[in-house]
Amino acid sequence: MSLLNIFNLHNGQPAAPPPAQRGHVVMQSVTKAFARGTAPAVQDINLTVKPGEFVVVVGPSGCGKSTLLNLLAGMLHPDSGSITLDGQPVRAPGPDRAVVFQDHALFPWLTAAENVGFGLKMSGARGDGERADRVAEALAMVHLSHSGDKLVHELSGGMKQRVAIARALVMDPAVLLMDEPFAALDAQTRTLMHAQLQELWVQTHKTIIFVTHSVGEAVRLADRIVVLHAMPGRVRKTINVDLSHPRDFDSKDISELVQQVRREIEDEVNRVNSQMAEFWKPEGGADMDRGTLGVGDGI
């Protein structure tokens, strides 16, 4: 089935839900440590994501957000617990899960269209003609139909990330995993990307699991926000966002939710800082009274 038939992009009609309702993710009691005897990066994670749901994961630095995403991608294996997608165990990377990284990770010697089609080519997806059609459709989805022949250095930051999203979508994955994909963009471009990602999600009904440090980004995009507890990473709280898309970022409802999520994260940061207070204290305190510090001095 072509992407146009799946997403109905060219006639402007809303896309029908996927017939098989793909993208049901279940994590049960998942724990992962990176070295024997160290504290787990994530511990006893229980998380269920329904087909077509947009879930955003937030939390302080070091709480295991990227680890959780890499476990879902199959790039890491849990020490205990289980991960399933549509009832099948996740044991390795696969085409049913596509990852969009913070860095676009495009091949600079390929054009935008060649980057989008690289996964299709490697998977042996049918003939050149059908691959070209699917690449063209994916580029149209991210509004880059006229940029397929451009090399990576000819694209802006936002365009590069759109190519990366098209490269993920062209494989028609059940789940789209996004690891801070807009963190390196300027504020204006990020706002544009938020609008375009909401548009894509409404059209495709993909299950999206999105990691970010930005509370505003989380509230603008999510159906449900998962706040992680740090050291080790655990689910602290889940917050439902019962607002329709696209969202007006200046609305009162959005502002109240931003404050609620921000309080959760601030409480968690304060808790972690209080536990780590001894590590932050300078030894002896002698340097604190030296007056103006030289270059390279201080913390």
C-alpha positions in Angstrom: 0.0 0.0 0.0 1.4 3.4 -0.9 1.9 6.2 1.6 -0.7 8.3 -0.4 -3.3 5.6 0.2 -2.4 5.4 3.9 -2.3 9.1 4.5 -4.6 10.7 1.8 -2.2 13.6 1.6 -2.8 14.9 -2.0 -6.5 15.2 -1.8 -6.4 17.0 1.6 -8.8 14.5 3.3 -8.3 13.3 6.9 -6.6 10.0 7.0 -8.5 6.9 8.2 -7.2 5.2 11.3 -4.8 2.3 10.4 -6.9 -0.8 10.0 -4.8 -3.1 12.2 -4.4 -0.4 15.0 -0.6 -0.8 15.1 1.6 0.7 17.7 0.5 -0.7 21.1 3.6 -0.5 23.3 3.8 -2.2 26.7 6.8 -1.9 29.1 6.5 -4.1 32.2 8.9 -3.8 35.2 11.8 -2.8 32.9 15.1 -2.2 34.6 18.4 -1.3 32.9 21.9 -0.6 34.4 25.0 0.1 32.4 27.6 -1.5 34.8 27.4 -4.2 37.4 26.9 -2.9 40.9 25.8 0.6 39.7 22.5 2.2 40.2 20.1 1.4 37.3 19.5 4.1 34.6 15.9 3.1 34.7 14.2 0.8 37.2 10.8 -0.9 37.3 9.4 1.1 34.5 5.7 0.3 33.7 4.3 2.1 30.7 1.6 1.4 28.3 1.1 3.5 25.1 -2.1 3.0 23.1 -2.1 2.8 19.3 -2.1 6.3 17.9 -1.2 8.0 21.2 1.3 10.9 21.4 3.3 10.4 24.6 6.0 12.9 25.7 8.6 11.9 28.3 10.1 14.7 30.4 12.3 14.9 33.5 15.6 16.2 34.9 18.9 15.4 33.2 20.0 11.9 34.0 16.6 10.5 34.7 16.8 7.9 31.9 14.7 9.5 29.1 17.1 8.5 26.3 17.7 5.1 27.9 14.0 4.4 27.8 13.8 5.4 24.2 16.8 3.2 23.3 15.2 0.3 25.0 12.0 0.8 23.0 14.1 1.0 19.8 15.7 -2.3 20.6 19.2 -0.7 20.7 19.5 -1.6 24.4 18.2 -4.8 26.2 16.6 -4.6 29.6 18.3 -6.4 32.5 14.8 -7.5 33.6 11.3 -6.9 32.6 9.7 -7.1 29.1 8.9 -4.8 26.2 6.3 -5.7 23.6 5.0 -3.9 20.5 1.6 -5.2 19.3 2.1 -8.3 21.4 5.5 -9.2 20.0 8.7 -8.9 22.1 11.1 -6.1 21.3 14.6 -7.7 21.1 16.4 -5.7 18.4 15.9 -2.7 16.1 13.3 -3.2 13.4 11.3 -1.4 10.7 8.2 -1.3 13.0 10.0 1.4 15.1 11.7 4.4 13.5 14.0 6.8 15.5 14.4 10.5 14.9 17.5 11.7 16.8 18.5 15.1 18.1 21.1 15.3 15.4 19.6 14.7 12.0 22.2 12.0 11.2 21.9 12.5 7.4 24.5 11.3 5.0 26.1 14.5 3.6 27.1 12.9 0.3 23.5 12.0 -0.5 20.6 14.3 -1.6 17.5 14.8 0.6 15.6 12.3 -1.5 18.4 9.7 -1.4 18.6 10.1 2.4 14.9 9.5 2.7 15.1 6.4 0.4 18.2 4.9 2.0 16.2 2.6 4.4 13.9 1.5 1.6 16.9 0.6 -0.6 18.7 -1.3 2.2 15.5 -3.3 3.0 15.1 -4.2 -0.6 11.7 -2.7 -0.9 10.4 -3.5 -4.4 11.6 -1.6 -7.5 13.2 1.7 -8.0 10.0 3.2 -9.3 7.9 2.4 -6.3 10.7 3.5 -4.0 10.9 6.8 -5.8 7.1 7.2 -5.4 7.2 6.6 -1.7 10.1 8.9 -1.2 8.3 11.7 -3.1 5.2 11.1 -1.0 7.2 11.2 2.2 8.9 14.5 1.2 5.5 15.9 0.4 4.3 15.0 3.9 7.1 17.3 5.4 6.6 20.0 2.8 9.9 19.4 1.0 8.7 18.3 -2.4 10.9 20.8 -4.2 14.0 20.1 -2.1 14.7 16.4 -2.9 17.7 17.2 -5.1 19.4 19.3 -2.5 22.5 18.1 -0.6 22.5 18.2 3.2 24.7 21.4 3.4 22.1 23.2 1.2 19.3 22.6 3.8 18.5 24.7 6.8 18.4 23.1 10.3 14.6 22.8 10.2 14.7 21.3 6.7 17.3 18.7 7.8 15.1 17.6 10.7 12.1 17.3 8.3 14.2 15.1 6.0 15.0 12.9 9.0 11.3 12.7 9.9 10.5 11.8 6.3 13.2 9.1 6.3 11.5 7.6 9.4 7.9 7.9 8.0 8.7 6.4 4.6 9.2 3.0 6.2 5.6 3.2 7.6 6.6 2.2 11.1 4.1 1.4 13.8 5.9 3.7 16.3 7.9 6.9 15.8 10.5 7.4 18.6 11.8 11.0 18.8 14.8 11.9 21.0 14.8 15.7 21.4 14.6 16.2 17.6 14.1 20.0 17.8 16.5 20.8 20.6 19.2 22.3 18.3 16.7 24.5 16.4 16.1 28.2 17.0 12.8 29.2 18.7 11.0 30.3 15.6 11.9 27.1 13.6 11.0 24.9 16.6 7.5 26.5 16.7 7.1 25.8 13.0 8.2 22.2 13.5 5.7 21.8 16.4 2.9 22.8 14.1 4.1 20.5 11.3 4.6 17.5 13.6 1.0 18.0 15.0 -0.2 18.1 11.4 1.7 14.8 10.5 0.4 13.1 13.6 -3.2 14.0 12.9 -2.8 12.8 9.3 -1.0 9.5 10.1 -2.3 8.4 13.5 1.1 7.1 14.3 2.0 6.2 17.8 4.7 8.7 18.8 6.9 8.6 21.9 8.8 11.9 22.2 11.6 12.8 24.6 12.3 16.4 25.5 13.7 18.7 28.2 11.2 21.5 27.2 8.0 21.6 29.3 6.3 23.9 26.8 7.1 21.5 23.9 5.7 18.6 26.0 2.4 20.4 26.7 2.0 21.6 23.1 2.4 18.2 21.6 1.3 15.5 24.0 -1.8 13.5 24.6 -0.1 12.3 27.8 3.0 13.5 29.6 5.2 11.1 31.6 7.4 12.7 34.2 10.3 10.6 35.2 11.8 10.3 38.7 15.7 10.4 38.7 18.4 8.3 40.2 17.1 5.7 39.2 14.7 6.6 36.4 11.1 5.7 37.4 7.7 7.0 36.4 7.0 9.8 38.9 3.6 10.9 37.4 1.5 10.8 34.3 -0.5 13.8 33.2 -3.3 13.6 30.6 -3.6 16.6 28.2 -7.2 16.7 27.1 -6.8 19.5 24.5 -7.5 19.2 20.8 -4.9 19.7 18.1 -3.5 22.0 16.9 -3.0 23.9 20.1 -2.8 27.6 20.8 0.4 27.9 22.9 -0.8 31.2 24.5 -4.1 29.8 25.8 -4.9 29.7 29.5 -5.3 25.9 29.5 -1.8 25.5 28.0 -0.2 27.9 30.5 -1.8 26.1 33.5 -0.5 22.7 32.3 3.0 24.1 31.7 3.0 25.3 35.3 1.8 21.9 36.6 4.5 20.0 34.7 7.2 22.5 35.6 6.4 22.1 39.3 6.7 18.3 39.0 10.1 18.6 37.4 11.3 21.3 39.8 10.3 19.2 42.8 12.3 16.3 41.3 15.3 18.5 40.6 15.2 19.8 44.2 15.0 16.3 45.5 18.0 15.1 43.5 20.0 18.2 44.4 19.3 17.7 48.1 20.6 14.2 47.8 23.7 15.3 46.0 24.4 18.4 48.1 27.7 17.1 49.5 29.1 16.5 46.0 28.5 20.2 45.1 30.3 21.7 48.1 33.8 23.0 47.4 36.4 21.5 49.7 37.3 23.7 52.7 35.6 26.8 51.2 39.0 28.5 51.0 38.6 29.6 47.4 35.3 31.3 48.0 37.0 34.4 49.6 39.6 35.0 46.9 37.8 37.9 45.3 38.0 38.0 41.5 38.8 34.6 40.1 41.2 34.1 37.2 40.4 32.5 34.0 39.8 28.8 34.5 39.2 29.2 38.3 36.0 28.2 40.1 33.5 25.5 39.3 
